[in-house]
Amino acid sequence: MSPYAHITGWGMAVPEKVLTNDELAEMVDTTDQWIRERTGIRERRIASPDQSSATLATEAALQALEVANLKPSELDLIIVSTSSPEHIFPSTACLVQDRLGAAKAGAFDLLAACTGFIYAISTASQAIRSGSVKNVLVIGAETLSRFTNWQDRNTCILFGDGAGAFVLQASETPGGVLSAVLRSDGSGADLLTLPAGGSRLPASHDTVDKGQHFIHMNGREVFRFATRVMSQTTRETVEAAQLTLDDVDLIIPHQANQRIIESAARSLDIPLERFVINVERYGNTSTASIPIATCEAIQQGRLNPGDRVVFVGFGAGLTWGAALIEWSAPFLPEKAIYPFTYRLWVRVRSYLRRLIRHIEGLIWGSKYPDI
Ligand code: UT7
């Protein structure tokens, strides 16, 4: 029988720096009242120069591993969902693998914009259910502030930085990820896009002059699309697990806009109290928003083992999707990892690996060694 994929660890990391609506109102023509009424956002977090998608991802991952009591060396796979990677290549996932010292893990980035975390959970769960891997780390990490035009009031009021991580583990006990629905529609690709910097429009003076390295968005169209798909995809994922909406304890939606969440609640005829909403404090952290909201729901005692929770999101692509999870407790109760010593050890490990590569280079010059 296929093993089940349980979520056994969770963690989040957000920058310390808070950017309030009033501070934004000093930068662009907007007001705290407009932003609150149209989006529900009061403030967001902004990464400092020494923080990046990989550093936030690593912080969140270490917390998730600590909750799961799993050593990074026991990971088989690391998936980092991000639309603000450190580089086009190498993947941010590989940088995180090195920072964790996850010696046995494969690592790759996944890009499905704000829906990415749901895509990543589904991919990790399928890999576990196939029997090919046992322990998977899934991270959603963003520093979209680096791609924000701080003179564009249509977009700069929305986004914030942060990361969230889950550990998924195989078990014969039923539960964990019960169903997932993934959808896309590339005909809406132009509605939310970062035009330059890829192979279609490589970075140049011209692209920078035109601001094409920033996020561009048709807010009204994205809003309309989002309100349509949120309730529809929630229903589809619940039906895929042969359950009904009454069987769902909690809904954790992508945190883009309070009005979009309220509209989904109305069309599902589910009271807003069964939704987790924290958009007022973090803004839209894209693919990180669902795991961050999950960590807060756990801290507040709103999500407990045995509960059924739906994650639902939408974003650029266009992409949208949902996953239904029966919540689990960590498998291993006793403490097995010590983040402080681990952090120290992985730095030494990474340094030694670079040193060995350097020494090999000196010995072999530009030639490849005969192996
Ligand atoms: O993860 C997915 C990411 N994207 C989203 O989720 C975005 C979804 N869309 C939205 O959340 C909303 O469309 C926005 C919050 C972006 C905009 O709210 P809206 O109610 O759809 O406003 P609007 O674009 O229809 O603009 C209404 C008015 C316009 O003025 P006029 O043309 O009516 O005179 C805008 O120029 O509000 C103006 N406006 C602003 N005014 C003050 C737009 N942005 C601002 C602003 N401050 N920041």
Boltz pocket constraint, residues with backbone or C-beta under 6 A from the ligand:
constraints:
  - pocket:
      binder: B
      contacts: [[A, 29], [A, 30], [A, 31], [A, 34], [A, 35], [A, 38], [A, 39], [A, 114], [A, 153], [A, 154], [A, 157], [A, 192], [A, 217], [A, 218], [A, 219], [A, 220], [A, 221], [A, 222], [A, 223], [A, 226], [A, 256], [A, 257], [A, 284], [A, 286], [A, 314], [A, 315], [A, 316]]
      max_distance: 6.0
